[in-house]
Structures are given as C-alpha cells and as structure tokens.
Amino acid sequence: MARMTRSKRRLTLLAALCGGMLVVAGGSYGGLKWYRSRQVQDARAVGYAKFAAGDFEAALAPLSLYVGKNPTDIDALLKLAECRRMVPSDGSRNLRDAAGLFKAVLKTEPQNQLALVGLVEVYSQLRDRFGLKLASDDLLAIEPDNVKALEARMLLAGAEGDWKRAGDSCARLIELEPLVYNWRRLALDIQRSNKADVAARIATVNGWIEKGEPDGRYRLLLALLVVSDEQRDPAARLATAEREALKAASMGMPDSDVLSSLVDLADLLDLECVRLGGRECPEIADKAIATAMASGLDPAGVASMQIRRRWLAGRIDDAKQQLSLFNANDAAAKRELLRWTIVLAEGGGDTAASNA
C-alpha cells in the first residue's frame, strides 16, 4: 500500500514537472515569436528611415528582411524595388531584381502607377525595348499624359525611325512641361533627323521666342543653330551667333547644365573669333556666369561647371584654383567636390594634362 502511494506521488510529481516544462516551452516559443515579430517591425522602421534619408544601400538589408516576412506590403515592396534599382551591382543584376519586385507589386495591383513608372525606368536603363514598350503602353493606358511613359514612347519611336510619332510625343511633352529645356532640344533633334534644314529649325525656335522667353534658353538654341548653318557666310554666321549668345547670357539660364552648354558655346565662339577676326570675345562666358550668380543659380553647380571647363581645356592648375573656391554645403555638393578632387589629383599639372 505504501509502495503504491509513493508511486502515485512520483507520477504526480513527474506530471507536474512535465506540465511545467510545457508551460515554459510554450512561453519561450511565444516570447521568441514576439521577439522575431518585433525585429521585423524594427527592420521596417529602420528601412523606411534610411530610404527617406536617401541612403538606399543602407535601406536594402532591413527592407529585404521585412518584405521577406510581409511580401504583400505594397509600399514596402515599392521602396525595396527602388533601393535595388538605385544600388548598382555587377551585370546590372540590381535592375533585373528591381524589375522582379515591381512586377510582384503589379501581380497584386495591376494598375499601380508607381510600379509601372519603376518598370519604365528600369527597362530604359537596361535598354530593353520590348519591356519598355509594354510598360510604357500599360502606363499610358492608365495615365495618357504620364511624362515618363511619353518620353519612353518618344525615344522608342526615334529608335525605330518613326520621326512623326517621336515628334508628336515630344510636342505633347512640351505642352505638359513647357519650361523643360531638354524637350525643346530634343524637338530640334527630331526635326533634324526628319531631314528638316537649319532654316526650318531656326523658324521653330523663333516661334518659341515670339510666344515669350522665360530666360535665355531659346537664344542659346538659336545661337547653336546659327553656328551649324553652313549656308551662311562664316563672318555673318559668327556675328549672328555671337549676338544671340550674348542675349542668352544677359537673360540667364534655367540651371547649371544649360549654363554649361552656353559657356561651351561661348568658348567655341571665342575660338572662331580668333580664327576669323584675330580677336577674343570672352564677354559672353563672363556675362553668363555673372548673371547666373546674380540670379541665385546653384553655386555648387556653377563652380562644378567652371572646374569642368578648365579641366577640358587642360588648365589643371586653374581648375584646382576653382576647386579651392568650391563651397560644398549639402550632400550632393560634397559628392561633386570629392569627385573633382579625385579627378584633378589624377590629372597632374597643366603641362601633364595638356600632353595627356
């Protein structure tokens, strides 16, 4: 009897121990599950913060962790796809991975415009005409005036030699974004490819001028066309181009990239003045730069343009002097400063650069 009682006690104790172990194990599993869930949510927060700061490379790992556990979170998928697109890898693998992520979004939301725009950008970078056509057509079916898709259609039409369709798309882009310099320049390029002579293109620019000039960009285009007009007397051509370029310089440029085009033209005209008339005409570039600085154009962009101008001319010491005046007050300007510091450090002195 006593032996049976002891056995019962042992069994009761063993059952209690097993029960306790199960409770502990269940609690540990629940705690581990909670901890992992918290890790995933923290990864999302970190990834979103890095993405917002523009640090796409740092955002990749946490966003990948979060999306791996939450593959239907559309916003997170889009952010991960954009990070993947922006962080380069060998063989453009990052672009193909990004395309796969954008397509994953479209499986859930077939008309998601952000995903379609992402695919248009990816296929443009990959130069995948077939994929670009499909993505841009899908996007235009949803939003007929989407700028990215219209640009893709214009470029595809140009690649196929369909200059009428390219011109129509470019004209619509100009209607949608009349102040974008690049659309006007491309419109003239399309006309040239469609066998329009210089006189016809000059007439186009004069038409834009008659409708109003926001700054000197149209005068710059006019001067560039006049310089290329071989039907004109060289001296008359130079005088007209110089006059229009000077007007462009006095009216100002929309940004540092267009300013750079004007200054490049000014340097070309300076050489032509020396060749044809034995004189220099540096006032165009000087006036253009002075107007740009007075109008508040991005100082870092102007400084970078000045460095580039001297570097291309082989005047490395002058470029280094301009570099010493470079005031880098934001992340983009600091990257540009670092880039030119490396380029000029590899360039050596003026003599070495001139002989390179």
N, C-alpha and C positions, 0 to 999 in steps of 0.2 A: 504493500500500500504506500509506504513511504517512498519507495523507489518510483512508483508511478507519479506521485506528487512532484518529486524532483524533476522527472522527465517533462511533466506538463509545464513546470516553471521554466525549464530550459527552452522548450519550444516557444513559450510566450515571449521570453526574452529575445530569442532569435528572430521571432516575427517582428518584435518591436524594433530591433536593430535593422532588419531589412526594410521595414517601413520608413525608419528614419533616413536610411541611405537613399531610398527612393525620393523622399521629400527633398533631401539635399541635392540629389542629382537633378531633380526637376527644377529646383531653384537655380542651380548653376546653369542649366540649359537656358532657362528663361532670362537669367542675367546676361549670359553670353549673347543671346539673341537680341536683347535690348541694346547691349554694347555695340554689336555689329550694325544694328539699325541706326544707332546714334553716329557711328563712324561714317556711314553712307550719307546721312544728312549733313554732317560736318563737311564732308567732301564736296557736297553740292554748294554749301555756303562759301567754301574756300575757292572753288572753281568759278563761281559767279563773281566773286570779288576780284579775282585775278583777270577774268575776262573783261570786267568793267574798267579795269586799270590798263587794258591793252596788253597785258603780259600773257599772250596766247600760249607760249611754250609752258609757262608755269601752270596754266589752267588745264592743260591736257590730261595730266595724271588724275587729279581729283574728279574732273568731269567724266573721264573714262570709267572710274570706279563707280560713280553714281549712276551713269547710264547703263552700266552692266547689270545693275540691280533694278533699274527703272527704265526699261527700254521703250516704254510708251510715253515718257515725259517729252512732249514735242519741243518745248522751249529749251530743255537741256540738250536734246539731240541737235537742235539747230546751232546752239553755242559750241558744242563739241565739233560739229562739222566745220564751222567757221574757224575754230582753232586749228583743226587738222589742215585746212586749206592754207592757213597763214604760216604754218611752221614747215619749212621745206625739208625734204628728205631725198635720198638718192633715187634717181629714176622717176621722179615725180610721183612716187608712191603715195605721198600725202594727198595729192589731188585725187587720185583714184579712191583712196579711203574716204575722202570728203564726199565724193560723188555717191559712194555707197550709203553714207549717213544721210545725205539729202534725199536719196531715193527711199530710205527707210521712213522718213517723215511723210513722203508722198504716198506710201502704202496706206498710212492711216488717214492722212488728209490730202487727197489727190489735187486739191486746188490751193495748197499752201503756197502763197506767192514768195515768201522768203526762201523756201526750199527751191523753187523754180529759179529765182534770181541767183541763188547759190550755184545751181547746176549750170546756168548760163556762164557765170564767171569761171567755174572750173573747166568747162568744155572750151571756153575761149583760151584759157591758159594752156590746156592740153592740145589746142589746135585740132580738136575733134569736130569736124564739120557736121558729121551726121548727128552726133549727140547734141551739138549746139543748135542745129535746126529744129530737132524735136523739142528741146527745152524752150527755145525762144518762141516757137509756134504755140506751145501749150500756154506759155505766159501771156502772149498777145491775145489768145482766145479769151483769157480771163480779164486782162487789162490792156486794151488796144494801144494805149499811149505809154506803156512802160518803156522808159528810156533805155534800160539795159537791153531789153529784147529788140527794140528798134535799132539800136546800134549793132547788135549781132546780125539782124536781118540785112542791114546796110553792108556790113563787112562781108557777109556770105554772098550777097548779090555781086559785090565787087570782085570777089574771088572767082565767081562764075562768069564774069564779064557782062553781067546784066546791069549796065550803067543806068538804064531808065529806072529800074526798081531801086537801085542804090541811091539815085538822085531823089526819088520820091521819099525814101526813108529819111535821108539827110534833111530834106526840106521840112519834114514833119518834126525832126529833132530841133531844127532852128526855130520853128513855131513854138515848141514846148519850152525850149531853153535859149531864148534869143541872145543872152549875154555870154553864152559859152563860146569862146574863141575857136575851139577845136572843130566845132560843127561847121563854122564858116570856112575854115581852112580846108576841111575835107570836102565841102561842096565845090570848091575851086579845083581840088584834085580830081574829083569825079568828072567835072566838066572837061578837064584836060584829057583824062582817059577816054572820054567820049568824043575826042577829036575837036573840041572847041578851041579856037585860036586864042591868042593872048588878048586880042581886042575884045572878044566876047566876054572873057573873064574880067577884063577891066570894066566893061559895062556893068557886069553883075555887082562888082564892088562899088562902083559909082551909084548904083541903085540903092545899096545899103546906106551909103553916105547921105543920100538925099532924104532917107527916112529918119535920120538922126544918128549922131555919133555919141556913144557913151564915154568914149575915150579915144586914144589914138590907134586902136587896133586895126580899123579899116584902112587908115592911111598907111599903116605898116604893110598890109596885104597889097595895097595899091603900089607901093614902092617896090615890093618884091616882084610884082608882075612886070612893072616897067623895066626893071633891071634885066629881066629874062626876055624882053621883046627885041629880038634880033632884027626886026624890020625897021627899027628906028635908027637914026644917026647916033653913033656912040656918044658924042658930046651932048646931044639933046636928051638922050636917054639918061645919062648921068645927071644932068641938071634937073630933070623932072623927078627922078628918084630921090635925089638929094633934097629937093624941096618938100616932097611928100614925107620923107623920113624925118625931116626937121619938124614938120607939123605934128607927126606922130609923137616925137619926143616931147614937144611942148604940151601936148594934150594928156600925156601919161599913159601907162599901161595897166591892164587889169590885175596882173600878178607877175611874179618874178620870172616865170617861164616865158611869158610873152615878151617881157622886158629883155630877156636874154636873146630872143630872136631879133629884136630891134637892134640891140647892141652888136650882134653878129653881122647884121646888115650894115650897120654904121662902119664897122671895121672893113667890110668888103668895099663899101663906097670910098672909104679913106684910101684904100689901095688903088682903086680905079681913078680917083682924083690925082694921085701921084703919077699914075701911069699915063693918063691922058693930058693932064694940065700942069704937072710938076708942082702941085700944091697938096697940102693935107687939109682934111676937114674933120677934125676931132670934135667939133662943137656938137655934133649930133649925139654921140655917145655921152658926152659930158652933160648935155642938157637932159637927155633921157634919164640918166642916173640921178641928177639933181631933182628932177620933177618927181621921180619915184620916191626919193627920200622925203621930200616935202609933203607928198600926199599920204605918207604913212604906210607905204608898202612894206611888207615884212622885211625888216633889216637883215635878218639872217639869210633870207633868200637872195637879197641884193648882194650881200657880202659873198655868198657862195658863187653867184654869177660872176662877180669881179675876179674871184680867185680862178675860176674856170677859164675865164677869158685870157688871163695872163699865163696860165698853165698851158693852154692850147698854143699860145704864141711862143712857148719855150722860155718865157721870162719867169723862171722858177723863183729867183730872189724877190722879184716884185710880188709874186703870188704869196710867198712866205710873209712879206710885209703886210699884205692884205689879211692874211690869216691871223696875224698878231692883233688885228683890229676887230676880229670876229667876236661878237658878244653873244654867247650861247646862253639864252635864258629859259629854254624849255628842252624837253627830251628830244624832240626832232632836231632842234638846232645843235644839241650836243652830239647827236649821231653824225650830223653833217660835219661838224668841227673835227670829230675823230676821223671821219673818212678822209678829209682833206689833209689832216696831219699825217696820216699814213701815206697817202699818195705823194705828198711833197717830200716826205722823208726818204722815199724811194727814188725821187727824181733827181737828187743831187743839185748842183749849182746850175747857173744859166748856161754855161758852156757845155756841160754834160748833157743838159736837156736839149740844147739846140742840135747837138750831134747825134742824139738818140734816134 
